[in-house]
Every structure is written in structure tokens, then in C-alpha cells.
């Protein structure tokens, strides 16, 4: 079978082929080892081990001992049968411990003869285009494979018991981002299991899975079952975990359907857990205090897109919470945020509470957090935005307050106010490092302040679905990092700026403004809409004529 023309000249990197070089340096090349390397050289038409003369094995293998990207590459063999032959020659290298062919564009099947390399401990084939299934002989009874990574390929088939029957030495198993289907084989998690990392995320595995199959996997610390077609039950039958997890991802696992979609109770025993993702599971009830405040090892907690209700918990903390990333978006959380949230969760850097029913004020203590991303959009917040969010020292890079009800700002001298009958909001002109700002779907009125020109790092600015009037300030063309821009569905008028990156913005960025004209809109501008050239001594008012 031939490889496709698109992959005829792709590179294959035999990275870090690790051998017992000390033994070879003492004994030199054995006849068998020499034949193996010569066989690989010949089957690759001299692309691999081109200078090998049959004598110095250490020198030949040393050319391939890299720990990162190698300085050169070898052309892939035109014929897949020859390619397979080259792989199978490796079985004669009795001291070969590691093969890394990851992150190439290799096609075809995984050759079964790789399982015959008795000394092989690590096999990395991830991020390629391998198809078919995993050969049942890849884990031979005499094998020593500890690390097996075939993630991000196009492999399929059942993960049957026969494949893993002899995989007693496995510690690292990554099968993620493939097309495996059927049930998960529970047999590989016996009392003797040594697996510490198990990742089958983003496949097509299905059926009912009892979490008790992992109970005796005492070495397990990384587990990812996310984004399959599984129904995972953690509460029955009763079981006691022997593992201590550091990473647990159960996103989209239809958790505990039979027991009321509750948060798994065994999590309370996981005192080393750093990341927990329970998103997209229809979980019910309230936010468990324990996850937020009492499991002090958790730094990343994701509960988005569930059916969680009630108010935000304001619990006393046992210990010092270390939470840095927190996402509870798309739930039904109501009420106010705790006034002392900055003290309760002092290390928060990424917060997403969008699409809930939160009301009341944004707590002033939230400005004391080292926030880089803050999304409170699509809630019912009102009151004042803390002035501490607007200081030069703020590390905030992304702020989304779109579709809020009524927010006011404690404005510094640098702030610009937008008013209606009852509404006061500011535009942040002191956020020198702000990358993204979304104020869409509010009740903003007045003109767009020229002060936006100070946001030199801004990459995304969304002011759509408001009541803004006046012109688009020509000074905004100076925001050269701006790649996403929208003022759609306002009451703006005049010519659209046409310099710098503005011609790259699509018509959707400006539609819904009946008095705007110029490209990319179909409406042509009249003579009165032509831009006015101002001399340097002319002072432009911050509110453009107001």
C-alpha cells in the first residue's frame, strides 16, 4: 500500500532512541545489532543511519539522541511496506527502550511487530494519521511497555480485553482524540494495575460505566473520561477509592443519572486534586462549599453548563483555598456575590460566571483579586463597578459585562461617563494592557469616547446592541492590535474610518446603524460626511462635540 502523494516527502523523526549505551561501549556492536541498523539503513534507502559502517553502533544511535526537536530529519519511505519493514527491523535491537514518532504525519496502521521489541518501555505515536485498531500483539507477554501514547490519531475499534490482557507494566496510557467505541475494559484496573495516567477523552466510548472499576487502581493520579458517549455512575455500588487523583476530567459524562445528578461524593477524599472538570453533566443542587473553600489543593474548578441553583456559597474556609480558575457559567446561580469574595478566594485569576441570575452589586473586594479574565455577562447585576478594577496596576486582560441590567462606575478623573435617565457607566482608559472588552447588549448612550485610543493593546472591542450616537472616532484607527471590532445595531452616523486595519472589518461590524456610510456598507457618503482634517493645535473634545 502506497502513502498518499501529500505525505510522500514528510519527515519522520526517530526522537530519543534510548539504549544501554554503556553496555555497547564496552562490547561494541554485536553482529545482530549491526545487522539491525544496516537493515534500517537499507530499507530507508540510506535516509536513516546514512554514515553507519557496521562498526560503531554508539555513534549511529547517538545521532538520534535528542530530547526536543532534532536538528535534521529523515525522508519518509515512499512505500508503506518498506516503512513497515523498517519498523520491524527494530525488534532486533535488544536494548531499545524508547521510540518517539509523535507529531509527524505518519499514515497507515500501527505495525504489530513493535510489540516484539522485548526491551521497549516507551512508545509515542501521538499526533499522526494512524488508522485501524490497536494490534492485540502490541502488549506481548514478554513486553515491558510502560508508556503508550497514540493520542490524536484516527484509530478506531473496540478497546477489548484481548488488547490489554498482557499490559501489566503500563503506567501511562493515552488514547485520547481517536474514534474508539464500545465499552471501557475494566480488566486493566485490577489490584495489580500500575497505571498512573489514563486518558480516553474525545472518543466514542459508550455504555454505563461504574466508577468503582477504578477503586483498586492505587497508582492512578490522572484520569480523563471527558467527551465520550458514556453514562458514568459514581455512587453505586458502594466502593472506597485507593487512588489519590491530581487531575480529574469528567466533562460530558452524563454523571449520576440514576442518583439525581449529584456531585460525586468520592471527590471529598481526593486531597491532592488540582484540576476538577464536571462541566456539561446536568448536575443539580447548589455549589458545594467543600469544592470552593475546603479542598485547598484545587486550583482549577469547572462547573459550567449544569443545572446548579441557589445562591453563591459564603462558607467559612478550613485552610487557605488556592483556587485560580473558576467557571460556573451557564447555570442558575442567583442572589449576590459574597462581599468578601476577594478575601475568601484570594488567588483567582480567571473567573467566568456568565449566563446566570446573579444580582446586586459587584463586590468591591473583587478588585483586590489578581484577575486576568473576568466574565460576568448575562446576569442581573447593578450598582457600581469597583474602581480598583480600573487602576494601572490591574492585570485584567479580558472583561465582559455585556447584557447587564444597570451598572455604575466609581469614576476616576481619567474615566469618561455615559449617561441616560438613570444609567452611568465608564469606559476603561487606564487599562493599558486590556486585550478584550465586551460591553454589548447594554443600554449605553452618548458618543464613543476618544479615550479608547489609549487602549493600545486591545485586540477585541464589542459595543454592539446599544444606543450609541455620533461618529466612530477616527482616532480608533491607531489601535493597531484591534482584530475584532463591532458597533453593530447602534445609532451611529457619518463615515466609517478607512485607515489602518478598519477596511478588514466585515459589514457585520457596522450593520444596524442607519446613518453610517462608506465601505464596507453599501451606503455612499455625501460631501458633508467627508472627514475633517484638523491641525495639531486643535483640541478635540473627549465627547466629540458634547
N, C-alpha and C positions, 0 to 999 in steps of 0.2 A: 504494500500500500504506500503510495507517494504522499508526501506532505503537500499542502496547498502552495501555490506559487507565492502567495503573500508571506509565507513563513520559510521560503526556501533559503533565505540568507540571514535568518535571525541568529542571534548569538546564544550560545549555551555557556554558562559559567559553572564550572565544577569548583564550587567555592569550598574551601576548607576541607579537603580530603585528608582527614587526620589519621596518622599511622603511629605505630610504635617505632618512631624513628631511631630511638636509641638501640633497639634490637637490630635494626637494619644496618646501622653504622658499624656495629660490631661484626655482623656476619656478611655484610654486603648483600647483593642481590642473590636470592636463590634462583634456581633455574625456572621454577614455577612462577615466581613473581616477575621475572624478566619476560617470560612468555606472555603473561597477562598484559603488561604495559606495552609490549610490542604489538600485541593483538589489538589493543585500543588504538594505538598509533596508526596501524594499517587500516582498521575499519573506519577511521575518520580521515583517511587519505592524508595523514600527516598533520592534520589540524591540531590534534592533541598530542603532547609529548613529541613534538617535531624533532627535537635535538637529542632524544634519548637514544643511546648507542647500545643498550642492553646490559650496561655495566653498573652505572651509578643510579640506583633507584631513589636514593635520598634527594639527589639533585633534581630528578624528574618530578617527584612529588612536591618538592619544595617550591617549585614554580607555581603551584596551585594552592599554597597555604596562605590564604588571605582571611582576614576577619571582617572585611567590609567589601565594597565594590572593587573588583580586581582591576588592575591597570590595563589589561588587554582581554580579548575574548577569542572564542573559537567558533568557526562557522559550523552551523548545524549540518548534519549529513543530509544529502538530498533524498536518500531513500530511507524510509522508516524502518525497513527490515535491517539495514545496516546500522541504524540508530539503536535498534533493539539489541543487535549483536554486540555493539559497543558497551551497552549497559551490562549485558550478560557476561562479558569478559571480566567485569569487576568481581565476580564471585570467586575468581582465582586469587584475589588479593586477600589473604587470610587475616591481615591485620587492619583492614579497612574499618574505621569506626564511624565516620560521618560522611554523608553525601548531601550536598545542598545545591539543588537545581531550581530553587524558588525564584519567582519574579522574572520569568522568561516568557516565551510564547510557545512553549512546547505543546505539541498536539499528540493525538493518538491515545493509546491505552497505557496504563501502568503495567510494566512488564513483571511477570510473576517471578522471574529469576532473581530479582532483587532480594527476595526472601531467602535465597540460598547463601547469602553472604553472612556467614555464621558470626563474624565479629561485629557486624553493623549495629550501632547503638542509636544513631540519629539519621532520619530520612526526611528531608524537607523538599516537598514538591509543590508547595503552595503558589498561588497566583500564576497559573499556567492555563492551558486549554485542554487538559486531560479529560477524556470521556470514558464511558463504560463504568464498570464497577471496580471495587477493590478486590484484587485476586485473593482467593481464600488461602493461598500458599504464602502470602506476604509475611504472615507471622508463623514461621515454622516452629516445630517443637524444639529445634536446636537453636533458634534465633535468640538475639539479645536486644531487640529493638526497644528502646525506652522512649524515644521521641518520634512521633509520626504526625506529619503536618501535610495535609492535602487540601487546605482551605482555598477558597476562591478558584474553583475549577468548574467543570461541567459533569462531574461524576454523578452516577445515579445507581439505583438498585436498592435492595433491602440490606439493612445492616444486620445480617443474620448472625446467629450464634457461631456458625462454622468459621466465619472470618476471624473472630476474636477468641476462638477456643484455646489457642496457644499463646495468647498475648499477655502472659503472666508478668512480663517485665515492663509493660507500658507504664510510664509516668506522665507523659504529655501526649494528649490525643486531640487534634484539631481537625474537625471535619466540616467546618462552617462554610456557608455560602456555596453549596452544591445543590444537587437535586435528589438527595437520598429520601426514600419514602418508607412507609411501613412503620412498625413499632420499634421502640428503642430496646436493644438487647440488654436485659437486666443482668445477664450472667457475668458480664465483665466487672461488676461491682460486688464481687464476693468478699469473704473475710480476708482473702489474701491480696486483694486489689491494692496496687501501689499508685494508682492514678491520682495525680495532684491537679492537673488541668484537663477539663473535659468541655469541649465546645462543639455543639452541633447546631448552632444558631443558623437561621436563614436557610432552612431546608424544607422538605415537605413531609416530615415525620408526623404521624397521626396516632389516633387511638388514645385510650385512657392510660395515664401514667401515674402510678403511685410513687410518691416521693420517697417512700420507705425503701426503695431499691438502693438508695444511696446511704442508707443508715450505717452500714459496716465499712464504707469506704473512708477509713480513718485518715488517709493522706490527702483527701480532697480539699483543695482550698480555692479553686477557681471553677465555677460552674455557669454555663451559658446554654439555656434551652430556648432562647427567645425566637420569635418569628417563625414558628412552625405551625402545624395544624393539630397540636397536642391539646389534650384536656388534662391538666395536672392537678392531682389531689394530694394535698399535704397533710390532711388531718386524720385520715383513716386509711389503713388500720393504724392503731397506735404504735408508735416507734420512738426510739431515742437516738438522736444523731451522735455518731462518734467522731464526726469531722468538725473542723473549725474553718469556716469559709472566710476568705478575704474579698471575694468578688462573686456576686450572685445576680444574674440577669434572667428574669422570668417574664419579660415583656411579651404580651400577646400569647399567653399560655392558657387562657380560659381557666384561671385559678379557682379552685374550690367551688365549682359549680354545685356540687351536691351538699356542701356545708355552708351555703349562704354567701359565697364570695367574700369570705373573711380574709384578713391579712394572715399569712401563715404564722402559726404560733411558735414553730421551732426557731424562728428568727431571733427570738429573745435569748436564745442560748449561744448566739454567734457573736462573741465579744471581740473578735478581730475583724469583723466585717467593715470594709472601707467603702465599697460601692454596692448599692441595692437599687435595682430597677424592677418595679412592679407595675409599670405603665400598661394601659390598654388591657385591663383584665376585668372590668365591671366590678371592681372591689366596692363594697358597701361599708357603711359605718362612718366613723369620724377618723380624723388623723390621730394615730396612736401617739400619745405623749412619749412613749418609750423610744420610738424611732427618731424623734426630733431631739430629745433632751437627755435621755438616759443611756443610749448606746453611743458612747463617746468616741468610738472608733470610726463611725460613719462620716465620710467626707463628701459623698455624693449620694443624694436620695431623689429618685424619680418616681412620682406617683401620678403622672399626667393621664388624662383621658380615662377616668374611672367614674364611679357613682358616689364618691365620698361627699358627705354632707356635714352640716353642723358648722360651728364657729372654729376659728383658728385657735388651737390649744394654747393656753397660757399656764404652763405647768412649771412647777419647781424642778430645777435641774439637779440631778445627782452627778456631780463631777462637772467637767468642763466640755460642753459639746464642741466638736471640731468640724461641723458641717460647713462646707464651702460651696457646694452646688445643690440647689433645691428647686424642684419643678413639680408643682401641683396644679398646673394649668388644666383647663377643660374639666372641671369638677363642679360641685355645687356648694363651695365654701362660702358662708355668709358672715355677717357681723363685721366687727372691726378687727384690725390687726393689733396685737399687743403693743401698748405704748412703749414698753422697754425691749422691743424686739432686737434693738442694737446691742443690748447687754445680754439678752438670752442666747442669741446666736451671733457672736461677735466676729466670726470669720467668714461670713457669707460673701461670696464674690459674684455668683451667678444665681439670679432669682427670677423665676417665671411663675407668676400667679394669675396669668391672664385667663379670661373666659370663666370667671366665677361670679359670685354675687357679693363680693366684698363691698362694704360701705364705710361711712365715717371718714376720718382724716387719715392721711398718710402719716404715720408716727414720725415725730422729729428725730427719734433715735436712729431711724433707718439711714439718715445721713452720716452717721458715725461708722457705718459699715464700709469695708474696702470693696464696694461694689464695682464691677466692671460691666455687668449686664443686668438691667432691671426692666422687667416687663410686667406692668400692672394693667394692661389694656383690657377693654371689655369687662369692666366692673362697674360699680356704682359709687366710686369714691368722690369725695367732696372736700371742701376745706382748703387748706394751704399746703403747697408743696414745700418741704423743708428747704430753707435757704442754704443749709450745709451741703446740699446736693449741687450747689452752683458755684462752689469755690474753685479756685485754681488748683487746689490740692486734690480735688476729686479725681479718682482713677476711672470714672464712668466712661465707657466706650459706646454703649448702646442703651437707649432709653425709649420705651414705648408706652405712651399714655393715651393711645387712641381709644375713642369711644367711651371716654369717661363722662360723667354727668356734669359735675361742676367743681372745677379745681381753681384755687387761687394760689398766688405765689407771694412769699415774702420777698419783695424785690430789692436787690441792691441798686446802687447808682448805675451800674452797668446794664441793668435789665431794661427791657422795653415792654411796656404794658399794652395789652389788647383788652378793650372793654366792650361790653354791651350794657344792657339794663341791669345786669346782676353778675356779670362774669368777668373775672380778671385772671389773665394767665400771662406768663412771661416766655420769652424765647431765650434760650441759654446762650449768652455771648461770651461767657467766661469758661465754657467747656472747650478749651483749646484742643483737647485730644479726642473729642466726641467723634465716633465713627458713624453712628446711625441714630436718627431721630425720627420718630413716627408720632405725629400729632393729628392723624387723620380722624374723621368722624367725630369731631367735637363741635362746639358752637363758636369757633374763633371768628372774630370780625375785625375790621380795620385793614390796614395795608400790611404787606410783608416788610418787616423791618430790614433796613440795610445792614443792621448789626449782624445778620447771618454771614456776612463776608468774613467775620472773624473766626468762623469755624473752619479753619484751614485744613483740618484732617477729615472732614465729613465725607463719607462715601455714599450715604443713603439719606435722603430727606423726603419725607412724605407729609404734605399738608393738604391732601385731598379731602373732599367731602366736608367743607367748612363754608363760611360765609365771607371769605376774604375779598377785598376790593382793591382797586388801584392797579398799578402796573407791577410786573415782575421786575424787581430791581436789576439793572444791568450789572451791578457790582457782583452779582452771583456768578458771573462767568469766571471770576477769579478763583472759585472753588474747584481747582483743577483735579482734585481727587474724587469729585462727585460723579458716580456712575449710575445711580438710581435716583430719579427725581420725579415728583408728581405734585401738581397743583390742580388736578382734575376736579371738576364739579365745585367751583367756587364762583365768584362774581368778578373775576379779574378782567382787565381791559388793556388795550394797547398792543404794541408789537412784542412778540416773543424774542428775547435775546438770541442772537445768531452767531455769537463768537465762541471760541474755545470748544468745549465738549457739548454745548447745547444743541447743535444740529444732530447729535447722535441720539437724543431722547425721542422716543416714539410719539405718535399722535395721541396715544392713550394718556400721556403725561399731562396733556393740556386740554383734553376734551371736556365739555360741560361748562365752558366759560364762553358765553355768547358774544362777548366783546373783545376776546383775544383774536389776534390776527397774525399772519405770517407763518412761514414753514415751522412745523410740518402740517399745520392746519390748512384746509383748502381756502380759507378766507384771506383775501389780499388786503394789505394795509393801505389806507389813504395817506395823503400827504401830511395830514395832521398827526398821523401815528408814527412819522419818521423819528428816529432817535435824535435827541437834542445833545449837541456837543457842548460840554461845559468846560470853561477854563479852570486852571488849577486853583485860582483864588476863590472860586465859587463854593460856598458851603452848602452841602446837601443836607437837608433836614433829615433826622433819623426816621421820621414818619412820612417822608415823601409828600410834602405839601400840607400836612396837617399842622 
